Amino acid sequence: MTTQYHQQSQGANRQQAVAKRNPWKEICAASIGNALEFYDLLIYGYFAVTIGKLFFPADNDTTSLLLSVGTFGISFVMRPLGAIVLGAYTDRRGRKASLTMSIAIMMVGTAMLAFAPTHAQIGLASPLIVIVARMLQGFSTGGEFGAATAFMAEHADAKRRGFFASWQLSTQGLATVLAAGMSALLSAMLTDAQLADWGWRVAFGVGLLVGPVGFYIRSQIEETPEFEQAKAEAKPTDASPLKSVLVHERLNLLLGIGVVSGATAFNYVHKLYMPTYALKQLHIPATSSFLGALVTGLILMFAAPVFGSLSDRFGRFRVLTASLASIGLSTYPLFWALNTWPTVEMLMAVQALVGLLIAACLGPIPAMLSDIFPTRTRGTGLALSYNFSVTIFGGFSPLIVTWMIAATGSNMSPSFYVMGTALVSVIAVVFLGRRAASGRVG
């Protein structure tokens, strides 16, 4: 009886600590590292054309670009592995330990890219270095979402979980601003020859220089009280977090993958691939195409917390269903407008609307996924559902839509891909909402 009373008292004290604690210190600490990780991931996509020519030379530019964006997709093959390993590590050792490890791995991958010799210098070993570096970055990012989202959500009370968890996406917007801004700045200041010779390395070097700062900040943060309580209450007979998610929570996992599919396809096609699309298909100058992505990032950075807060007030399923339907209905008109009026002004207007729609979709998702997995398996469940979906529907989307355009000869092809994934997401949200109403999630 004494032991039971002591455990109940400890649990009550932890809950009081969560209620009294100001979460902004921890949210900011996680956000800085998260922005850095996604900056390192995005900058490769923005220099896909340059990297393709330097590391994957081919008989024509399309083949070279396909090889380059294909290598971008290879990093996403590693994301499920990172989700499995680092997601389980998040639930065993804690959110803080996983966040520190993921940023260290990302720094190694970025350093390899920043200093990689080109194909002209060392031949076939050059693209192999790039591939290994991208695999390390993908592995790191695979664990980042689960650990960072669980960390943010668990430092907030249940009534504001949507708002605080949405900062995960807000910092992705910040990463887009930094990556696109750096790309635009370098493209404006340097000649094509200078950019190909050393300018692109500067972009990777910026992330590498900031890395130690993010590592230090993450090493100083406190673990979440919610995780500490779950760890204290864990029993030796409990199944591993990975087994629990794959066996006992697999339907929620599959529905989580479906929920993310439409938002991530829209995100990667319109935000990441758009600078390449604007340059190659619309013939808009590189600097202006990067500015379009910068506008998207700015809108996402500020709007994601707004939609996260709206999901707290009106319900995540309602907000997400409306936003997914919006991207499914708007993507074709957006591509039509760009191809009808391929101007810098139209690109900016489209990308501003894209940023708002991405925020509307992705803002509520981190809290929604946090809600459907219990604390003991939350890191694993978040990492697997998000990263499997991003790998399948997002990571290879630049490769898929590049191939679709080449195969059909239509610049409108990417819109059909986005519409298909949006439909999958709406179906998944409806089913997940029904399960939540019946008390079969969380």
C-alpha positions in Angstrom: 0.0 0.0 0.0 2.8 2.4 0.8 4.6 1.7 -2.5 1.3 2.2 -4.4 0.6 5.5 -2.6 4.2 6.6 -3.3 3.8 5.9 -7.0 0.4 7.7 -7.1 2.0 10.7 -5.3 4.8 10.8 -7.8 2.4 10.7 -10.7 0.4 13.6 -9.3 3.5 15.6 -8.8 4.6 15.1 -12.4 1.1 16.1 -13.7 1.3 19.3 -11.6 4.8 19.9 -13.0 3.4 19.7 -16.5 0.6 22.1 -15.7 3.0 24.7 -14.1 5.9 24.5 -16.5 6.3 27.1 -19.2 7.0 25.0 -22.3 8.5 27.7 -24.5 12.1 27.0 -23.5 11.9 23.4 -24.5 9.8 24.2 -27.6 12.5 26.7 -28.8 15.3 24.3 -28.1 13.7 21.5 -30.2 12.7 24.0 -32.9 16.2 25.2 -33.5 17.6 21.8 -34.1 14.6 20.8 -36.1 15.0 23.8 -38.4 18.7 22.9 -38.9 17.9 19.3 -39.7 15.4 20.2 -42.4 17.6 22.9 -43.8 20.3 20.3 -44.5 17.7 18.0 -46.1 16.1 20.7 -48.3 19.2 22.4 -49.6 20.1 19.3 -51.6 16.8 19.5 -53.4 17.3 23.1 -54.2 20.6 22.4 -55.8 19.5 19.3 -57.6 20.3 20.6 -61.1 23.8 21.6 -60.1 24.5 18.4 -58.2 23.2 16.4 -61.1 25.7 17.9 -63.4 28.6 17.6 -61.0 28.1 14.2 -59.5 25.8 12.4 -62.0 26.9 13.5 -65.5 24.8 12.0 -68.3 24.2 12.3 -72.0 21.3 14.7 -71.5 20.1 17.1 -68.8 16.9 15.2 -68.1 18.8 11.9 -67.3 21.2 13.9 -65.1 18.4 15.5 -63.2 16.5 12.2 -62.8 19.7 10.7 -61.2 20.0 13.7 -58.9 16.4 13.7 -57.7 16.5 9.9 -57.5 19.4 10.3 -55.0 17.3 12.8 -53.1 14.7 10.0 -52.9 17.3 7.5 -51.7 17.6 9.4 -48.5 13.9 8.8 -48.0 14.4 5.0 -48.2 16.5 5.4 -45.1 13.8 7.3 -43.2 11.8 4.3 -42.3 15.0 2.6 -40.9 15.8 5.7 -39.0 12.2 5.8 -37.7 12.4 2.2 -36.5 15.8 2.6 -34.8 15.6 6.1 -33.5 11.9 5.9 -32.8 12.4 2.9 -30.5 15.4 4.7 -29.0 13.1 7.7 -28.3 10.7 5.5 -26.3 13.4 3.6 -24.5 16.0 6.2 -23.6 14.0 9.4 -23.9 13.2 12.2 -26.3 16.2 14.3 -25.3 18.7 11.4 -26.1 17.2 10.8 -29.5 17.1 14.5 -30.5 20.8 14.8 -29.6 21.8 11.7 -31.6 19.8 12.7 -34.7 21.4 16.1 -35.0 24.9 14.5 -34.6 24.2 12.0 -37.5 22.9 14.8 -39.7 26.1 16.8 -39.2 28.2 13.9 -40.4 26.0 13.5 -43.6 26.1 17.3 -44.3 29.9 17.4 -43.9 30.3 14.6 -46.4 28.2 16.5 -49.0 30.0 19.8 -48.3 33.4 18.4 -49.0 32.6 15.6 -51.6 34.9 15.6 -54.6 33.0 15.8 -58.0 32.7 13.1 -60.6 35.4 14.9 -62.7 37.8 14.6 -59.8 37.5 11.0 -58.6 35.0 9.3 -61.0 32.5 6.8 -59.7 33.5 7.1 -56.1 32.0 10.6 -56.2 28.3 9.7 -56.5 28.8 6.9 -54.0 29.9 9.5 -51.4 26.8 11.6 -52.2 24.5 8.5 -51.8 26.0 7.5 -48.4 25.7 11.1 -47.2 22.1 11.2 -48.2 21.4 7.9 -46.5 22.8 9.2 -43.3 20.7 12.4 -43.6 17.6 10.3 -44.3 18.3 8.0 -41.3 18.7 11.1 -39.0 15.5 12.8 -40.3 13.6 9.5 -39.9 14.0 9.8 -36.1 13.7 13.6 -35.9 10.0 13.9 -36.5 9.0 11.3 -33.8 11.3 12.6 -31.1 10.7 16.3 -31.8 6.9 16.0 -32.1 6.6 13.9 -29.0 8.9 16.3 -27.1 6.8 19.3 -28.1 3.5 17.7 -27.5 4.4 16.3 -24.1 5.6 19.7 -22.9 2.2 21.1 -23.5 -1.1 20.5 -21.8 -3.7 18.5 -23.7 -5.8 21.6 -24.5 -3.0 23.3 -26.4 -1.3 20.2 -27.9 -2.2 21.2 -31.4 -0.7 24.6 -31.1 2.6 23.5 -29.6 3.0 20.4 -31.7 2.5 22.5 -34.9 5.8 24.3 -34.2 7.4 21.2 -35.6 6.0 22.3 -39.0 6.6 25.9 -38.4 10.3 25.2 -38.0 10.2 23.3 -41.3 8.9 26.5 -42.8 11.8 28.3 -41.2 14.1 25.7 -42.7 12.5 26.4 -46.1 13.1 30.1 -45.7 16.7 29.6 -44.8 17.4 27.1 -47.6 15.5 28.9 -50.3 16.9 32.3 -49.2 20.5 31.0 -49.2 19.9 29.5 -52.7 18.4 32.7 -54.0 21.3 34.8 -52.5 24.0 32.6 -54.0 22.2 32.4 -57.4 22.0 36.2 -57.5 25.5 37.0 -56.3 27.5 34.3 -58.3 27.8 33.4 -61.9 26.7 29.9 -63.1 30.4 28.9 -63.2 31.1 30.1 -59.7 27.9 28.4 -58.4 28.9 25.1 -59.9 32.6 25.4 -58.8 32.2 26.3 -55.1 29.0 28.3 -54.5 26.8 25.3 -53.8 29.2 24.1 -51.1 28.7 27.3 -49.2 25.0 26.4 -48.8 25.9 23.1 -47.2 28.7 24.7 -45.2 26.2 27.1 -43.5 24.3 24.2 -42.1 27.5 22.5 -41.0 28.6 25.6 -39.1 25.3 26.0 -37.2 25.2 22.3 -36.4 27.3 22.4 -33.2 25.0 25.2 -31.8 22.0 23.0 -32.3 23.8 20.0 -30.8 24.7 22.0 -27.6 21.2 23.4 -27.1 19.6 20.0 -27.4 22.1 18.5 -24.9 20.9 21.1 -22.3 17.2 20.5 -22.5 15.1 18.6 -19.9 13.2 15.4 -20.5 9.4 15.5 -20.7 7.6 14.7 -17.4 5.1 12.6 -19.3 7.8 10.3 -20.6 9.4 10.1 -17.2 6.1 9.0 -15.7 5.5 6.4 -18.4 9.0 5.1 -17.9 8.4 4.8 -14.1 5.2 2.9 -14.7 6.6 0.5 -17.3 6.6 -3.2 -16.5 9.3 -5.7 -17.4 6.6 -7.8 -19.2 5.6 -4.9 -21.6 6.3 -5.5 -25.2 8.9 -3.4 -27.0 7.6 -0.1 -28.4 8.2 -1.3 -31.9 6.4 -4.6 -31.4 3.5 -2.8 -29.7 3.1 -0.4 -32.7 3.4 -3.1 -35.4 1.2 -5.7 -33.7 -1.2 -4.0 -31.3 -1.5 -0.6 -33.0 -1.0 -1.5 -36.6 -4.4 -0.2 -37.9 -3.7 3.2 -36.3 -0.3 3.1 -37.9 -1.7 2.4 -41.4 -4.3 5.1 -41.0 -1.6 7.6 -39.8 0.4 6.8 -43.0 -2.7 7.5 -45.0 -3.4 10.8 -43.2 0.0 12.1 -44.0 0.1 11.0 -47.7 -1.8 13.9 -49.3 -0.2 16.6 -47.3 3.3 15.3 -47.9 2.8 14.9 -51.6 1.4 18.4 -51.9 4.3 19.7 -49.7 7.1 18.1 -51.7 5.7 18.8 -55.1 4.8 22.4 -54.5 7.5 23.4 -52.0 10.6 21.3 -52.8 10.2 20.4 -56.4 8.7 23.8 -57.5 12.1 25.6 -57.9 13.3 22.9 -60.3 9.9 22.9 -62.1 9.9 26.7 -62.5 13.4 26.6 -63.9 13.1 23.6 -66.2 9.4 23.8 -67.3 8.4 27.4 -66.9 11.9 28.9 -67.7 11.8 31.3 -64.8 15.2 32.4 -63.6 16.8 30.4 -60.8 16.8 33.3 -58.3 13.1 34.0 -58.8 12.2 30.3 -58.5 14.0 30.1 -55.2 12.1 33.2 -54.0 8.9 31.4 -54.7 9.9 28.6 -52.3 11.0 31.3 -49.8 7.5 32.8 -49.8 6.0 29.3 -49.2 8.3 28.8 -46.2 7.4 32.2 -44.7 3.7 31.5 -44.9 4.1 28.0 -43.5 6.3 29.3 -40.6 3.7 31.8 -39.4 0.5 30.0 -40.4 1.2 26.5 -39.0 0.7 27.5 -35.4 -2.5 29.3 -36.3 -4.0 26.1 -37.8 -2.6 24.0 -34.9 -4.5 26.3 -32.6 -7.6 26.1 -34.7 -7.4 22.3 -34.4 -7.4 22.6 -30.6 -10.5 24.7 -30.8 -12.6 23.1 -33.6 -11.2 19.6 -33.7 -8.3 18.1 -35.7 -10.4 15.9 -37.9 -12.7 18.7 -39.0 -9.8 21.1 -39.8 -7.8 18.5 -41.5 -10.6 17.1 -43.7 -11.4 20.6 -44.9 -7.8 21.4 -45.7 -7.1 18.1 -47.5 -10.2 18.7 -49.6 -8.9 22.2 -50.4 -5.5 20.9 -51.7 -7.2 18.2 -53.8 -9.4 20.8 -55.5 -6.9 23.5 -55.9 -3.7 21.8 -57.2 -4.8 21.6 -60.8 -5.9 25.2 -61.0 -2.6 26.2 -59.5 -0.5 24.4 -62.1 -2.9 25.7 -64.8 -2.3 29.3 -63.7 1.5 28.8 -63.6 1.5 27.4 -67.1 -0.9 30.0 -68.5 1.0 32.9 -67.0 4.6 31.7 -66.3 5.7 34.9 -64.7 7.6 35.6 -61.4 4.5 37.5 -60.1 2.2 34.5 -60.7 4.8 32.1 -59.1 4.9 34.3 -56.0 1.1 34.4 -55.7 0.8 30.6 -56.2 3.5 29.8 -53.7 1.9 32.1 -51.1 -1.4 30.2 -51.4 0.6 26.9 -51.4 2.2 27.9 -48.1 -1.2 28.6 -46.6 -2.6 25.2 -47.7 0.4 23.3 -46.5 0.1 25.0 -43.1 -3.6 24.1 -43.0 -2.9 20.4 -43.7 0.3 19.9 -41.8 -0.4 22.2 -38.8 -2.9 19.8 -37.2 -1.1 16.5 -38.1 1.6 16.3 -35.5 -0.9 16.6 -32.6 -3.3 14.2 -34.3 -0.6 11.6 -34.6 0.5 12.3 -31.0 -3.1 11.7 -29.9 -3.5 8.2 -31.5 -0.4 6.7 -29.8 0.1 6.3 -26.1 3.1 7.8 -24.4 5.0 4.5 -24.1 5.0 4.1 -27.9 4.5 7.6 -29.1 8.0 8.2 -30.4 7.9 5.0 -32.5 4.3 5.5 -33.7 4.9 9.1 -34.7 8.2 8.2 -36.5 6.9 5.2 -38.4 3.5 6.7 -39.5 5.1 10.0 -40.7 8.2 8.6 -42.3 6.7 5.7 -44.1 4.2 8.1 -45.6 6.8 10.7 -46.5 9.0 8.0 -48.1 6.3 6.5 -50.2 4.3 9.6 -51.2 6.7 12.5 -50.7 10.4 11.6 -51.0 10.1 10.1 -54.5 7.5 12.7 -55.7 10.2 14.8 -57.5 11.3 11.7 -59.3 7.7 10.6 -60.0 6.5 13.9 -61.4 9.7 14.5 -63.4 9.1 11.1 -65.0 5.4 11.9 -65.5 6.2 15.1 -67.3 8.8 13.4 -69.5 6.4 10.5 -70.3 3.3 12.5 -71.0 4.7 15.7 -72.3 2.3 17.6 -70.0 3.3 20.1 -67.5 0.0 19.5 -65.7 1.0 15.9 -64.7 2.1 16.7 -61.1 -1.4 17.9 -60.2 -2.9 14.5 -60.9 -0.4 12.9 -58.5 -1.3 15.3 -55.7 -5.1 14.8 -56.3 -4.7 11.1 -55.9 -2.9 11.3 -52.7 -5.3 13.9 -51.3 -8.1 11.4 -51.8 -6.2 8.7 -49.9 -5.8 11.1 -47.0 -9.4 12.1 -46.8 -10.5 8.5 -46.6 -7.9 7.8 -43.9 -9.0 10.8 -41.8 -12.6 9.8 -42.0 -11.8 6.2 -40.8 -9.5 7.5 -38.1 -12.2 10.0 -36.9 -14.6 7.1 -36.5 -12.1 5.1 -34.5 -11.5 8.1 -32.2 -15.2 8.6 -31.7 -15.5 5.0 -30.5 -12.5 5.3 -28.2 -10.2 3.0 -30.1 -7.2 5.3 -30.4 -4.7 6.7 -27.9 
